Amino acid sequence: MSDAPVEYTVPRHPGIPSPSLAEVIADQPVGKDGRGPSFHDRVCLYRGGRVPPARSALVDRGRLLALGRGFVFVATSHHAAWREALAEVEQLAARGTAGAGLELALNEAKPAFGVAARSLRAVAVECFIDESTGQDFVKTRVGALAQRLASTTSCGLPYVDIVGVRCERAWSWGRFKPVRCCVLTLEPHGGETRTVCLTGPDAHLADAWLPQRFEQELLHVASEVWHEVLDARDLWQSLRGRYPDPSAVAVGRVWDDWQGALQARIASRQITPSRVVALALRRLEPWLEHYRRVPSGAAGVRAAEALAEGV
């Protein structure tokens, strides 16, 4: 990291809700590929915008887990059961617990369509899970874990809440040397703005947070577009009308019929992934210029625009 500070700001999108800690935990991990945030990294977290002395009681040491919707900071200081909590987060993430039926949706749309395919899959799974299943035991387990973490200094840091990132080297009098420091300004949906400061060998990972925020916002808005152009809720209800007693029908058969109904409506209405992404980008237009000022964020905008043009 250069000694020169780097700072970016992107205004909060009022239409994107903040995911709960449980929703962040329930998402899949961001892969370790050397190019983005990784899983299980060491940081110190301080609630404020300045680097305190290394041995300050205000500093929480812990692990930073990069998941699909945000980071989870699992505190290791003043948290006797942190190893068990960390292991459980990893187990849940490894299972891909964003939805109990997520594995059923992996073939819902062609992977080459990127964000359009993922948003369509989200819509398909959302309807299927909400209407077809009873108690989700994995969801119950995630909720219980989130409650246990909330009783400690652990916390969730959702990407969509990040409105500012400042990365620099700051002098630490406790260590008598400069340390890597990343200050995040977070603005929860309908809540008060807060600032956290991350230091440590892996604090530089926060450089990638704004691109992650752009991806999450594009996914959210593209999912809304799919719902609208497909009339997904109405389509689901018409499908369910075929089954007087859904409990007597194999889940796999309902899922296959649901996929068929979606694909038939996509074909009849001539809906293309490019059209969906183009509509989503149009709704995100006021924010795109901000993302273009972030080097790693600009790449995501260009990729989305290419997809919208059918490239």
Protein Blocks (a to p, Z undefined) as FASTA:
>chain_A
ZZbdcdddddddfklccddfklmmmpccdddehlaccehiacdddedjbdcdfklckbcc
ddddddfkbccdddfehplklmmmmmmmmmmmmnopmbfklmmmmmmpcfklmmmmmmmm
mmmmmmmmmmmpccdfklmmmmmmmmmmmmmmbdcddfklpmbdcddddddfklopacdd
dddddddehiacdddddedjklmmmmmmmmmmmmmmmmmmmmmmmmmmnommlmmmmmmm
mmmblmlpcfklmmmmmmmmmmmmmmmnopafklmmmmmmmmmmmmmmmmmmpmklmmmm
mmmmmmmnoZZ
